[in-house]
Amino acid sequence: MVEAFTKVSEASRLLLDKGLCPATGAEALGMVARTLKVDRACIFENRTTNLAGRFLTDLRHAWAEPGVVSPHAHPVLRSFAMRDYALSWMDMLEAGMVVSCTSREAPPLMREVLERQGVQSVLLCPITPAKQWWGFVAFEDCHQARVWRPEEVSLLKSLARAIGASVRHANMRSSLSQVRTNLTSVLRTASGDT
């Protein structure tokens, strides 16, 4: 388990140094997932559509063990209406709670989605960069109906915090860049007036 905590630390450093993008997202997920012998790991981001404010969750980054079908191969995960498939899970994640269960224990529509993908058990942890729920990170076991141990839950929470910190850092950089652009524009306008 010490190796797994070391990998979470390395993944955290990677995400803070290079930011969350497809390459670093997959690499960070793989670092941690391999040590826990997890078949797949994913990062999902929430969004609200312009069409009647519909809430969707999108698969953004994923890692899969060689020989396991990538989550990106499942179109249903691209714009996933979690409220329709697992309202109780959505409520738990939004409240900052972890979801841990076998596919058999999942809500009926979610169970169908998981079983079509060959997932036996899942562990989901919310990502909350600030006060608002941003998305979640998921570990999936495709070989056994795994009961997640407390130390595995702790590792996933640590990884979710690292992802949240990376998102928060990127948001701060973006805000600072916008402020810098606005100040430059104001200074140019002011110097042109004098």
PyMOL commands that place a pseudoatom at each C-alpha (Angstrom):
pseudoatom trace, name=CA, resn=MET, resi=1, chain=A, elem=C, hetatm=0, pos=[0.000, 0.000, 0.000]
pseudoatom trace, name=CA, resn=VAL, resi=2, chain=A, elem=C, hetatm=0, pos=[3.007, 2.295, 0.527]
pseudoatom trace, name=CA, resn=GLU, resi=3, chain=A, elem=C, hetatm=0, pos=[3.741, 2.064, -3.203]
pseudoatom trace, name=CA, resn=ALA, resi=4, chain=A, elem=C, hetatm=0, pos=[0.171, 3.135, -3.981]
pseudoatom trace, name=CA, resn=PHE, resi=5, chain=A, elem=C, hetatm=0, pos=[0.455, 6.216, -1.742]
pseudoatom trace, name=CA, resn=THR, resi=6, chain=A, elem=C, hetatm=0, pos=[3.765, 7.035, -3.458]
pseudoatom trace, name=CA, resn=LYS, resi=7, chain=A, elem=C, hetatm=0, pos=[2.030, 6.796, -6.840]
pseudoatom trace, name=CA, resn=VAL, resi=8, chain=A, elem=C, hetatm=0, pos=[-0.742, 9.157, -5.677]
pseudoatom trace, name=CA, resn=SER, resi=9, chain=A, elem=C, hetatm=0, pos=[1.963, 11.621, -4.635]
pseudoatom trace, name=CA, resn=GLU, resi=10, chain=A, elem=C, hetatm=0, pos=[3.672, 11.307, -8.041]
pseudoatom trace, name=CA, resn=ALA, resi=11, chain=A, elem=C, hetatm=0, pos=[0.335, 11.711, -9.839]
pseudoatom trace, name=CA, resn=SER, resi=12, chain=A, elem=C, hetatm=0, pos=[-0.434, 14.813, -7.748]
pseudoatom trace, name=CA, resn=ARG, resi=13, chain=A, elem=C, hetatm=0, pos=[2.905, 16.351, -8.649]
pseudoatom trace, name=CA, resn=LEU, resi=14, chain=A, elem=C, hetatm=0, pos=[2.375, 15.574, -12.344]
pseudoatom trace, name=CA, resn=LEU, resi=15, chain=A, elem=C, hetatm=0, pos=[-1.095, 17.163, -12.359]
pseudoatom trace, name=CA, resn=LEU, resi=16, chain=A, elem=C, hetatm=0, pos=[0.075, 20.309, -10.582]
pseudoatom trace, name=CA, resn=ASP, resi=17, chain=A, elem=C, hetatm=0, pos=[3.214, 20.687, -12.694]
pseudoatom trace, name=CA, resn=LYS, resi=18, chain=A, elem=C, hetatm=0, pos=[1.699, 19.973, -16.124]
pseudoatom trace, name=CA, resn=GLY, resi=19, chain=A, elem=C, hetatm=0, pos=[-2.032, 20.491, -15.591]
pseudoatom trace, name=CA, resn=LEU, resi=20, chain=A, elem=C, hetatm=0, pos=[-4.944, 18.210, -16.372]
pseudoatom trace, name=CA, resn=CYS, resi=21, chain=A, elem=C, hetatm=0, pos=[-4.993, 17.313, -20.076]
pseudoatom trace, name=CA, resn=PRO, resi=22, chain=A, elem=C, hetatm=0, pos=[-5.620, 14.013, -21.902]
pseudoatom trace, name=CA, resn=ALA, resi=23, chain=A, elem=C, hetatm=0, pos=[-1.998, 12.845, -21.592]
pseudoatom trace, name=CA, resn=THR, resi=24, chain=A, elem=C, hetatm=0, pos=[-1.461, 13.775, -17.943]
pseudoatom trace, name=CA, resn=GLY, resi=25, chain=A, elem=C, hetatm=0, pos=[-4.970, 12.682, -16.954]
pseudoatom trace, name=CA, resn=ALA, resi=26, chain=A, elem=C, hetatm=0, pos=[-4.428, 9.193, -18.378]
pseudoatom trace, name=CA, resn=GLU, resi=27, chain=A, elem=C, hetatm=0, pos=[-0.898, 8.978, -16.963]
pseudoatom trace, name=CA, resn=ALA, resi=28, chain=A, elem=C, hetatm=0, pos=[-1.983, 10.034, -13.453]
pseudoatom trace, name=CA, resn=LEU, resi=29, chain=A, elem=C, hetatm=0, pos=[-4.894, 7.581, -13.493]
pseudoatom trace, name=CA, resn=GLY, resi=30, chain=A, elem=C, hetatm=0, pos=[-2.662, 4.751, -14.684]
pseudoatom trace, name=CA, resn=MET, resi=31, chain=A, elem=C, hetatm=0, pos=[-0.013, 5.403, -12.023]
pseudoatom trace, name=CA, resn=VAL, resi=32, chain=A, elem=C, hetatm=0, pos=[-2.517, 4.821, -9.249]
pseudoatom trace, name=CA, resn=ALA, resi=33, chain=A, elem=C, hetatm=0, pos=[-4.748, 2.228, -10.943]
pseudoatom trace, name=CA, resn=ARG, resi=34, chain=A, elem=C, hetatm=0, pos=[-1.873, -0.139, -11.744]
pseudoatom trace, name=CA, resn=THR, resi=35, chain=A, elem=C, hetatm=0, pos=[-0.740, -0.333, -8.123]
pseudoatom trace, name=CA, resn=LEU, resi=36, chain=A, elem=C, hetatm=0, pos=[-4.284, -1.196, -7.006]
pseudoatom trace, name=CA, resn=LYS, resi=37, chain=A, elem=C, hetatm=0, pos=[-4.764, -3.719, -9.831]
pseudoatom trace, name=CA, resn=VAL, resi=38, chain=A, elem=C, hetatm=0, pos=[-7.737, -1.782, -11.156]
pseudoatom trace, name=CA, resn=ASP, resi=39, chain=A, elem=C, hetatm=0, pos=[-8.792, -2.488, -14.751]
pseudoatom trace, name=CA, resn=ARG, resi=40, chain=A, elem=C, hetatm=0, pos=[-9.987, 0.995, -15.664]
pseudoatom trace, name=CA, resn=ALA, resi=41, chain=A, elem=C, hetatm=0, pos=[-9.893, 4.501, -14.207]
pseudoatom trace, name=CA, resn=CYS, resi=42, chain=A, elem=C, hetatm=0, pos=[-11.760, 7.571, -15.458]
pseudoatom trace, name=CA, resn=ILE, resi=43, chain=A, elem=C, hetatm=0, pos=[-12.260, 11.262, -14.809]
pseudoatom trace, name=CA, resn=PHE, resi=44, chain=A, elem=C, hetatm=0, pos=[-15.717, 12.679, -15.510]
pseudoatom trace, name=CA, resn=GLU, resi=45, chain=A, elem=C, hetatm=0, pos=[-16.614, 16.381, -15.671]
pseudoatom trace, name=CA, resn=ASN, resi=46, chain=A, elem=C, hetatm=0, pos=[-20.081, 17.804, -15.022]
pseudoatom trace, name=CA, resn=ARG, resi=47, chain=A, elem=C, hetatm=0, pos=[-21.774, 20.362, -17.230]
pseudoatom trace, name=CA, resn=THR, resi=48, chain=A, elem=C, hetatm=0, pos=[-25.196, 21.864, -17.778]
pseudoatom trace, name=CA, resn=THR, resi=49, chain=A, elem=C, hetatm=0, pos=[-26.460, 22.107, -21.345]
pseudoatom trace, name=CA, resn=ASN, resi=50, chain=A, elem=C, hetatm=0, pos=[-28.203, 25.115, -22.803]
pseudoatom trace, name=CA, resn=LEU, resi=51, chain=A, elem=C, hetatm=0, pos=[-31.197, 22.923, -23.598]
pseudoatom trace, name=CA, resn=ALA, resi=52, chain=A, elem=C, hetatm=0, pos=[-33.458, 23.354, -20.577]
pseudoatom trace, name=CA, resn=GLY, resi=53, chain=A, elem=C, hetatm=0, pos=[-30.457, 23.281, -18.232]
pseudoatom trace, name=CA, resn=ARG, resi=54, chain=A, elem=C, hetatm=0, pos=[-29.989, 19.502, -18.570]
pseudoatom trace, name=CA, resn=PHE, resi=55, chain=A, elem=C, hetatm=0, pos=[-27.239, 18.184, -16.295]
pseudoatom trace, name=CA, resn=LEU, resi=56, chain=A, elem=C, hetatm=0, pos=[-24.697, 15.893, -18.001]
pseudoatom trace, name=CA, resn=THR, resi=57, chain=A, elem=C, hetatm=0, pos=[-21.467, 14.215, -17.009]
pseudoatom trace, name=CA, resn=ASP, resi=58, chain=A, elem=C, hetatm=0, pos=[-18.781, 13.738, -19.668]
pseudoatom trace, name=CA, resn=LEU, resi=59, chain=A, elem=C, hetatm=0, pos=[-15.925, 11.262, -19.752]
pseudoatom trace, name=CA, resn=ARG, resi=60, chain=A, elem=C, hetatm=0, pos=[-12.826, 13.471, -20.063]
pseudoatom trace, name=CA, resn=HIS, resi=61, chain=A, elem=C, hetatm=0, pos=[-9.823, 11.274, -19.266]
pseudoatom trace, name=CA, resn=ALA, resi=62, chain=A, elem=C, hetatm=0, pos=[-9.433, 7.526, -19.018]
pseudoatom trace, name=CA, resn=TRP, resi=63, chain=A, elem=C, hetatm=0, pos=[-6.902, 4.767, -18.546]
pseudoatom trace, name=CA, resn=ALA, resi=64, chain=A, elem=C, hetatm=0, pos=[-7.437, 1.041, -19.161]
pseudoatom trace, name=CA, resn=GLU, resi=65, chain=A, elem=C, hetatm=0, pos=[-5.271, -1.981, -18.461]
pseudoatom trace, name=CA, resn=PRO, resi=66, chain=A, elem=C, hetatm=0, pos=[-3.964, -3.518, -21.719]
pseudoatom trace, name=CA, resn=GLY, resi=67, chain=A, elem=C, hetatm=0, pos=[-6.545, -5.982, -23.021]
pseudoatom trace, name=CA, resn=VAL, resi=68, chain=A, elem=C, hetatm=0, pos=[-9.449, -4.136, -21.352]
pseudoatom trace, name=CA, resn=VAL, resi=69, chain=A, elem=C, hetatm=0, pos=[-11.753, -2.055, -23.559]
pseudoatom trace, name=CA, resn=SER, resi=70, chain=A, elem=C, hetatm=0, pos=[-11.205, 1.656, -23.001]
pseudoatom trace, name=CA, resn=PRO, resi=71, chain=A, elem=C, hetatm=0, pos=[-14.080, 3.637, -21.507]
pseudoatom trace, name=CA, resn=HIS, resi=72, chain=A, elem=C, hetatm=0, pos=[-13.727, 5.958, -24.534]
pseudoatom trace, name=CA, resn=ALA, resi=73, chain=A, elem=C, hetatm=0, pos=[-15.126, 3.094, -26.651]
pseudoatom trace, name=CA, resn=HIS, resi=74, chain=A, elem=C, hetatm=0, pos=[-18.529, 3.475, -24.956]
pseudoatom trace, name=CA, resn=PRO, resi=75, chain=A, elem=C, hetatm=0, pos=[-20.465, 6.404, -26.510]
pseudoatom trace, name=CA, resn=VAL, resi=76, chain=A, elem=C, hetatm=0, pos=[-22.983, 6.479, -23.647]
pseudoatom trace, name=CA, resn=LEU, resi=77, chain=A, elem=C, hetatm=0, pos=[-20.233, 7.921, -21.392]
pseudoatom trace, name=CA, resn=ARG, resi=78, chain=A, elem=C, hetatm=0, pos=[-19.592, 10.966, -23.597]
pseudoatom trace, name=CA, resn=SER, resi=79, chain=A, elem=C, hetatm=0, pos=[-22.692, 12.883, -22.492]
pseudoatom trace, name=CA, resn=PHE, resi=80, chain=A, elem=C, hetatm=0, pos=[-24.027, 10.844, -19.637]
pseudoatom trace, name=CA, resn=ALA, resi=81, chain=A, elem=C, hetatm=0, pos=[-27.224, 11.927, -17.860]
pseudoatom trace, name=CA, resn=MET, resi=82, chain=A, elem=C, hetatm=0, pos=[-26.333, 10.470, -14.470]
pseudoatom trace, name=CA, resn=ARG, resi=83, chain=A, elem=C, hetatm=0, pos=[-29.574, 11.789, -12.958]
pseudoatom trace, name=CA, resn=ASP, resi=84, chain=A, elem=C, hetatm=0, pos=[-31.471, 9.387, -15.260]
pseudoatom trace, name=CA, resn=TYR, resi=85, chain=A, elem=C, hetatm=0, pos=[-29.289, 6.363, -14.502]
pseudoatom trace, name=CA, resn=ALA, resi=86, chain=A, elem=C, hetatm=0, pos=[-28.346, 6.726, -10.830]
pseudoatom trace, name=CA, resn=LEU, resi=87, chain=A, elem=C, hetatm=0, pos=[-29.956, 9.679, -9.062]
pseudoatom trace, name=CA, resn=SER, resi=88, chain=A, elem=C, hetatm=0, pos=[-28.864, 8.375, -5.656]
pseudoatom trace, name=CA, resn=TRP, resi=89, chain=A, elem=C, hetatm=0, pos=[-25.232, 8.230, -6.823]
pseudoatom trace, name=CA, resn=MET, resi=90, chain=A, elem=C, hetatm=0, pos=[-25.445, 11.767, -8.143]
pseudoatom trace, name=CA, resn=ASP, resi=91, chain=A, elem=C, hetatm=0, pos=[-26.856, 12.973, -4.831]
pseudoatom trace, name=CA, resn=MET, resi=92, chain=A, elem=C, hetatm=0, pos=[-24.095, 11.182, -2.899]
pseudoatom trace, name=CA, resn=LEU, resi=93, chain=A, elem=C, hetatm=0, pos=[-21.307, 12.584, -5.067]
pseudoatom trace, name=CA, resn=GLU, resi=94, chain=A, elem=C, hetatm=0, pos=[-22.741, 16.091, -4.954]
pseudoatom trace, name=CA, resn=ALA, resi=95, chain=A, elem=C, hetatm=0, pos=[-22.830, 15.792, -1.137]
pseudoatom trace, name=CA, resn=GLY, resi=96, chain=A, elem=C, hetatm=0, pos=[-19.120, 14.873, -1.136]
pseudoatom trace, name=CA, resn=MET, resi=97, chain=A, elem=C, hetatm=0, pos=[-19.643, 11.173, -0.472]
pseudoatom trace, name=CA, resn=VAL, resi=98, chain=A, elem=C, hetatm=0, pos=[-17.932, 8.186, -2.092]
pseudoatom trace, name=CA, resn=VAL, resi=99, chain=A, elem=C, hetatm=0, pos=[-19.939, 5.597, -4.061]
pseudoatom trace, name=CA, resn=SER, resi=100, chain=A, elem=C, hetatm=0, pos=[-18.692, 2.038, -3.692]
pseudoatom trace, name=CA, resn=CYS, resi=101, chain=A, elem=C, hetatm=0, pos=[-20.560, -1.016, -4.949]
pseudoatom trace, name=CA, resn=THR, resi=102, chain=A, elem=C, hetatm=0, pos=[-20.657, -4.040, -7.168]
pseudoatom trace, name=CA, resn=SER, resi=103, chain=A, elem=C, hetatm=0, pos=[-22.528, -3.806, -10.460]
pseudoatom trace, name=CA, resn=ARG, resi=104, chain=A, elem=C, hetatm=0, pos=[-25.259, -6.077, -9.064]
pseudoatom trace, name=CA, resn=GLU, resi=105, chain=A, elem=C, hetatm=0, pos=[-25.932, -3.514, -6.309]
pseudoatom trace, name=CA, resn=ALA, resi=106, chain=A, elem=C, hetatm=0, pos=[-26.123, -0.544, -8.700]
pseudoatom trace, name=CA, resn=PRO, resi=107, chain=A, elem=C, hetatm=0, pos=[-29.436, 1.138, -9.559]
pseudoatom trace, name=CA, resn=PRO, resi=108, chain=A, elem=C, hetatm=0, pos=[-31.135, -0.841, -12.392]
pseudoatom trace, name=CA, resn=LEU, resi=109, chain=A, elem=C, hetatm=0, pos=[-30.327, 1.454, -15.346]
pseudoatom trace, name=CA, resn=MET, resi=110, chain=A, elem=C, hetatm=0, pos=[-26.761, 2.001, -14.119]
pseudoatom trace, name=CA, resn=ARG, resi=111, chain=A, elem=C, hetatm=0, pos=[-26.356, -1.753, -13.603]
pseudoatom trace, name=CA, resn=GLU, resi=112, chain=A, elem=C, hetatm=0, pos=[-27.218, -2.257, -17.313]
pseudoatom trace, name=CA, resn=VAL, resi=113, chain=A, elem=C, hetatm=0, pos=[-24.603, 0.326, -18.374]
pseudoatom trace, name=CA, resn=LEU, resi=114, chain=A, elem=C, hetatm=0, pos=[-21.927, -1.240, -16.157]
pseudoatom trace, name=CA, resn=GLU, resi=115, chain=A, elem=C, hetatm=0, pos=[-22.708, -4.792, -17.225]
pseudoatom trace, name=CA, resn=ARG, resi=116, chain=A, elem=C, hetatm=0, pos=[-22.599, -3.851, -20.942]
pseudoatom trace, name=CA, resn=GLN, resi=117, chain=A, elem=C, hetatm=0, pos=[-19.078, -2.560, -20.305]
pseudoatom trace, name=CA, resn=GLY, resi=118, chain=A, elem=C, hetatm=0, pos=[-18.044, -5.663, -18.354]
pseudoatom trace, name=CA, resn=VAL, resi=119, chain=A, elem=C, hetatm=0, pos=[-17.630, -3.761, -15.079]
pseudoatom trace, name=CA, resn=GLN, resi=120, chain=A, elem=C, hetatm=0, pos=[-17.988, -5.900, -11.945]
pseudoatom trace, name=CA, resn=SER, resi=121, chain=A, elem=C, hetatm=0, pos=[-17.545, -3.174, -9.330]
pseudoatom trace, name=CA, resn=VAL, resi=122, chain=A, elem=C, hetatm=0, pos=[-16.994, 0.589, -9.135]
pseudoatom trace, name=CA, resn=LEU, resi=123, chain=A, elem=C, hetatm=0, pos=[-15.563, 3.119, -6.731]
pseudoatom trace, name=CA, resn=LEU, resi=124, chain=A, elem=C, hetatm=0, pos=[-16.429, 6.779, -7.406]
pseudoatom trace, name=CA, resn=CYS, resi=125, chain=A, elem=C, hetatm=0, pos=[-15.155, 9.840, -5.590]
pseudoatom trace, name=CA, resn=PRO, resi=126, chain=A, elem=C, hetatm=0, pos=[-16.278, 13.449, -6.143]
pseudoatom trace, name=CA, resn=ILE, resi=127, chain=A, elem=C, hetatm=0, pos=[-13.889, 16.099, -7.427]
pseudoatom trace, name=CA, resn=THR, resi=128, chain=A, elem=C, hetatm=0, pos=[-14.551, 19.457, -5.798]
pseudoatom trace, name=CA, resn=PRO, resi=129, chain=A, elem=C, hetatm=0, pos=[-11.917, 22.057, -6.744]
pseudoatom trace, name=CA, resn=ALA, resi=130, chain=A, elem=C, hetatm=0, pos=[-13.738, 24.804, -4.844]
pseudoatom trace, name=CA, resn=LYS, resi=131, chain=A, elem=C, hetatm=0, pos=[-17.171, 24.725, -3.241]
pseudoatom trace, name=CA, resn=GLN, resi=132, chain=A, elem=C, hetatm=0, pos=[-18.964, 23.389, -6.301]
pseudoatom trace, name=CA, resn=TRP, resi=133, chain=A, elem=C, hetatm=0, pos=[-18.988, 19.720, -7.364]
pseudoatom trace, name=CA, resn=TRP, resi=134, chain=A, elem=C, hetatm=0, pos=[-16.943, 19.591, -10.602]
pseudoatom trace, name=CA, resn=GLY, resi=135, chain=A, elem=C, hetatm=0, pos=[-17.064, 15.883, -11.453]
pseudoatom trace, name=CA, resn=PHE, resi=136, chain=A, elem=C, hetatm=0, pos=[-15.750, 12.565, -10.198]
pseudoatom trace, name=CA, resn=VAL, resi=137, chain=A, elem=C, hetatm=0, pos=[-12.974, 10.040, -10.575]
pseudoatom trace, name=CA, resn=ALA, resi=138, chain=A, elem=C, hetatm=0, pos=[-13.820, 6.339, -10.938]
pseudoatom trace, name=CA, resn=PHE, resi=139, chain=A, elem=C, hetatm=0, pos=[-11.985, 3.054, -10.470]
pseudoatom trace, name=CA, resn=GLU, resi=140, chain=A, elem=C, hetatm=0, pos=[-13.518, 0.014, -12.168]
pseudoatom trace, name=CA, resn=ASP, resi=141, chain=A, elem=C, hetatm=0, pos=[-12.789, -3.676, -11.660]
pseudoatom trace, name=CA, resn=CYS, resi=142, chain=A, elem=C, hetatm=0, pos=[-13.808, -5.766, -14.665]
pseudoatom trace, name=CA, resn=HIS, resi=143, chain=A, elem=C, hetatm=0, pos=[-12.702, -9.124, -13.255]
pseudoatom trace, name=CA, resn=GLN, resi=144, chain=A, elem=C, hetatm=0, pos=[-14.346, -9.464, -9.858]
pseudoatom trace, name=CA, resn=ALA, resi=145, chain=A, elem=C, hetatm=0, pos=[-17.162, -8.073, -7.737]
pseudoatom trace, name=CA, resn=ARG, resi=146, chain=A, elem=C, hetatm=0, pos=[-14.624, -6.315, -5.560]
pseudoatom trace, name=CA, resn=VAL, resi=147, chain=A, elem=C, hetatm=0, pos=[-15.392, -4.982, -2.110]
pseudoatom trace, name=CA, resn=TRP, resi=148, chain=A, elem=C, hetatm=0, pos=[-13.296, -1.821, -1.879]
pseudoatom trace, name=CA, resn=ARG, resi=149, chain=A, elem=C, hetatm=0, pos=[-11.033, -1.656, 1.177]
pseudoatom trace, name=CA, resn=PRO, resi=150, chain=A, elem=C, hetatm=0, pos=[-10.810, 1.536, 3.287]
pseudoatom trace, name=CA, resn=GLU, resi=151, chain=A, elem=C, hetatm=0, pos=[-7.232, 2.178, 2.129]
pseudoatom trace, name=CA, resn=GLU, resi=152, chain=A, elem=C, hetatm=0, pos=[-8.354, 1.997, -1.535]
pseudoatom trace, name=CA, resn=VAL, resi=153, chain=A, elem=C, hetatm=0, pos=[-11.098, 4.515, -0.783]
pseudoatom trace, name=CA, resn=SER, resi=154, chain=A, elem=C, hetatm=0, pos=[-8.509, 6.733, 0.914]
pseudoatom trace, name=CA, resn=LEU, resi=155, chain=A, elem=C, hetatm=0, pos=[-6.251, 6.553, -2.144]
pseudoatom trace, name=CA, resn=LEU, resi=156, chain=A, elem=C, hetatm=0, pos=[-9.079, 7.489, -4.492]
pseudoatom trace, name=CA, resn=LYS, resi=157, chain=A, elem=C, hetatm=0, pos=[-9.992, 10.443, -2.258]
pseudoatom trace, name=CA, resn=SER, resi=158, chain=A, elem=C, hetatm=0, pos=[-6.365, 11.597, -2.381]
pseudoatom trace, name=CA, resn=LEU, resi=159, chain=A, elem=C, hetatm=0, pos=[-6.320, 11.317, -6.164]
pseudoatom trace, name=CA, resn=ALA, resi=160, chain=A, elem=C, hetatm=0, pos=[-9.626, 13.236, -6.393]
pseudoatom trace, name=CA, resn=ARG, resi=161, chain=A, elem=C, hetatm=0, pos=[-8.137, 16.017, -4.227]
pseudoatom trace, name=CA, resn=ALA, resi=162, chain=A, elem=C, hetatm=0, pos=[-5.074, 16.172, -6.506]
pseudoatom trace, name=CA, resn=ILE, resi=163, chain=A, elem=C, hetatm=0, pos=[-7.302, 16.423, -9.591]
pseudoatom trace, name=CA, resn=GLY, resi=164, chain=A, elem=C, hetatm=0, pos=[-9.350, 19.110, -7.859]
pseudoatom trace, name=CA, resn=ALA, resi=165, chain=A, elem=C, hetatm=0, pos=[-6.188, 21.059, -7.016]
pseudoatom trace, name=CA, resn=SER, resi=166, chain=A, elem=C, hetatm=0, pos=[-5.077, 20.842, -10.649]
pseudoatom trace, name=CA, resn=VAL, resi=167, chain=A, elem=C, hetatm=0, pos=[-8.458, 22.127, -11.875]
pseudoatom trace, name=CA, resn=ARG, resi=168, chain=A, elem=C, hetatm=0, pos=[-8.397, 24.932, -9.284]
pseudoatom trace, name=CA, resn=HIS, resi=169, chain=A, elem=C, hetatm=0, pos=[-4.840, 25.855, -10.306]
pseudoatom trace, name=CA, resn=ALA, resi=170, chain=A, elem=C, hetatm=0, pos=[-5.849, 25.964, -13.994]
pseudoatom trace, name=CA, resn=ASN, resi=171, chain=A, elem=C, hetatm=0, pos=[-8.867, 28.140, -13.164]
pseudoatom trace, name=CA, resn=MET, resi=172, chain=A, elem=C, hetatm=0, pos=[-6.657, 30.552, -11.218]
pseudoatom trace, name=CA, resn=ARG, resi=173, chain=A, elem=C, hetatm=0, pos=[-4.167, 30.746, -14.110]
pseudoatom trace, name=CA, resn=SER, resi=174, chain=A, elem=C, hetatm=0, pos=[-7.018, 31.429, -16.515]
pseudoatom trace, name=CA, resn=SER, resi=175, chain=A, elem=C, hetatm=0, pos=[-8.444, 34.150, -14.248]
pseudoatom trace, name=CA, resn=LEU, resi=176, chain=A, elem=C, hetatm=0, pos=[-5.037, 35.784, -13.872]
pseudoatom trace, name=CA, resn=SER, resi=177, chain=A, elem=C, hetatm=0, pos=[-4.531, 35.697, -17.623]
pseudoatom trace, name=CA, resn=GLN, resi=178, chain=A, elem=C, hetatm=0, pos=[-7.922, 37.366, -18.150]
pseudoatom trace, name=CA, resn=VAL, resi=179, chain=A, elem=C, hetatm=0, pos=[-7.083, 40.059, -15.577]
pseudoatom trace, name=CA, resn=ARG, resi=180, chain=A, elem=C, hetatm=0, pos=[-3.739, 40.655, -17.293]
pseudoatom trace, name=CA, resn=THR, resi=181, chain=A, elem=C, hetatm=0, pos=[-5.475, 40.976, -20.692]
pseudoatom trace, name=CA, resn=ASN, resi=182, chain=A, elem=C, hetatm=0, pos=[-8.056, 43.395, -19.268]
pseudoatom trace, name=CA, resn=LEU, resi=183, chain=A, elem=C, hetatm=0, pos=[-5.364, 45.526, -17.585]
pseudoatom trace, name=CA, resn=THR, resi=184, chain=A, elem=C, hetatm=0, pos=[-3.312, 45.650, -20.784]
pseudoatom trace, name=CA, resn=SER, resi=185, chain=A, elem=C, hetatm=0, pos=[-6.398, 46.770, -22.710]
pseudoatom trace, name=CA, resn=VAL, resi=186, chain=A, elem=C, hetatm=0, pos=[-7.197, 49.465, -20.122]
pseudoatom trace, name=CA, resn=LEU, resi=187, chain=A, elem=C, hetatm=0, pos=[-3.595, 50.729, -20.165]
pseudoatom trace, name=CA, resn=ARG, resi=188, chain=A, elem=C, hetatm=0, pos=[-3.556, 50.891, -23.976]
pseudoatom trace, name=CA, resn=THR, resi=189, chain=A, elem=C, hetatm=0, pos=[-6.835, 52.788, -23.991]
pseudoatom trace, name=CA, resn=ALA, resi=190, chain=A, elem=C, hetatm=0, pos=[-5.610, 55.162, -21.277]
pseudoatom trace, name=CA, resn=SER, resi=191, chain=A, elem=C, hetatm=0, pos=[-2.312, 55.859, -23.033]
pseudoatom trace, name=CA, resn=GLY, resi=192, chain=A, elem=C, hetatm=0, pos=[-4.161, 56.533, -26.299]
pseudoatom trace, name=CA, resn=ASP, resi=193, chain=A, elem=C, hetatm=0, pos=[-6.403, 59.117, -24.584]
pseudoatom trace, name=CA, resn=THR, resi=194, chain=A, elem=C, hetatm=0, pos=[-3.560, 61.242, -23.268]
for i in range(1, 194): cmd.bond("trace and resi %d" % i, "trace and resi %d" % (i + 1))
show_as sticks, trace
zoom trace
